[in-house]
Amino acid sequence: MLLWLISAAGFPNSELEKAREEAQEKKAFASKCAAIRRVVSWERMATALTAGPNHDT
């Protein structure tokens, strides 16, 4: 779900792929989520999602 949100929020594919790669290295679900959030923080995610489609990520 976090990877989908990163994509839907309009972050560059490079950040999406970095988050995906970081998550794949982890085994536990919580660790995967933490790895993704280290690439794209909740704060950046919330800003992007509330800013709408024409924003800078």
C-alpha positions as CSV (number, residue, x, y, z in Angstrom):
1,M,0.0,0.0,0.0
2,L,2.8,2.4,0.8
3,L,4.4,1.8,-2.6
4,W,1.1,2.5,-4.3
5,L,0.7,5.7,-2.3
6,I,4.2,6.8,-3.4
7,S,3.3,6.2,-7.0
8,A,-0.2,7.8,-6.7
9,A,1.3,10.9,-5.0
10,G,3.5,11.5,-8.0
11,F,6.9,10.8,-6.6
12,P,9.6,10.1,-9.2
13,N,10.0,6.5,-10.3
14,S,13.5,6.5,-8.9
15,E,12.2,7.0,-5.4
16,L,9.5,4.4,-5.9
17,E,12.1,1.9,-7.1
18,K,14.5,2.8,-4.2
19,A,11.7,2.2,-1.7
20,R,10.8,-1.1,-3.3
21,E,14.4,-2.3,-3.3
22,E,14.9,-1.3,0.4
23,A,11.7,-3.1,1.4
24,Q,12.7,-6.3,-0.5
25,E,15.8,-6.6,1.7
26,K,13.6,-6.9,4.8
27,K,11.7,-10.0,6.0
28,A,9.2,-8.7,8.5
29,F,6.3,-6.6,7.3
30,A,7.0,-3.8,9.9
31,S,10.6,-3.7,8.7
32,K,9.5,-3.4,5.1
33,C,7.3,-0.5,6.0
34,A,10.0,1.3,8.0
35,A,12.4,0.9,5.1
36,I,9.9,2.5,2.7
37,R,9.3,5.4,5.1
38,R,13.0,6.0,5.3
39,V,13.0,6.7,1.5
40,V,9.7,8.7,1.5
41,S,8.7,10.0,5.0
42,W,5.1,10.3,6.2
43,E,5.6,14.1,6.1
44,R,6.6,14.2,2.5
45,M,3.8,11.7,1.6
46,A,1.1,13.8,3.4
47,T,2.4,17.0,1.7
48,A,2.3,15.4,-1.7
49,L,-1.1,13.8,-1.3
50,T,-2.7,17.0,0.0
51,A,-1.1,19.3,-2.6
52,G,-2.8,17.7,-5.5
53,P,-1.5,16.5,-8.9
54,N,0.5,19.6,-9.9
55,H,3.0,19.7,-7.1
56,D,6.8,19.2,-6.7
57,T,7.7,16.0,-4.7
